[in-house]
Amino acid sequence: MGSEMCIRDRIYTAATFEYAEKIVGFLNKMSGNSIKGLHARDKCIKLSNGKVYKDPRIFSQVKQTDYLIVDDTLDCMLPVIDNGILVKPFTDDRHDTELLGLLKIVRDAIMFDDLRYFLAKKL
């Protein structure tokens, strides 16, 4: 997917819902159905230049300690860069293992009360 926000058990992505639903299905098979919710492109901010950005304000009730932003573009992580995991863009490579590596990072991160602390130590 390459462009998502993980909030303990929810994913917020700039991908279309149909595409993201397939990826979340795969992740749930690998993680024992740990993802309970999905927010997709329709919840993003669409800029006049065509770029789409996730807006963490939609989760105003969620503490910053409780979410990760995963993206292939650094500026999509602003202004909460401490919550970010930068990944390689997906280019339709059948041998791409980025998603599996990301799954391991997310599994490890959720053990921490403050996900940002984990990222600072791990990445």
Salt bridges, closest charged atoms under 4 A:
ASP9 OD1 - ARG10 NE 3.46
ASP55 OD1 - ARG57 NE 2.87
ASP66 OD1 - ARG8 NH2 3.14
ASP71 OD2 - LYS54 NZ 2.52
GLU98 OE1 - LYS88 NZ 3.96
ASP108 OD2 - LYS104 NZ 2.93
ASP114 OD2 - ARG116 NH2 3.00
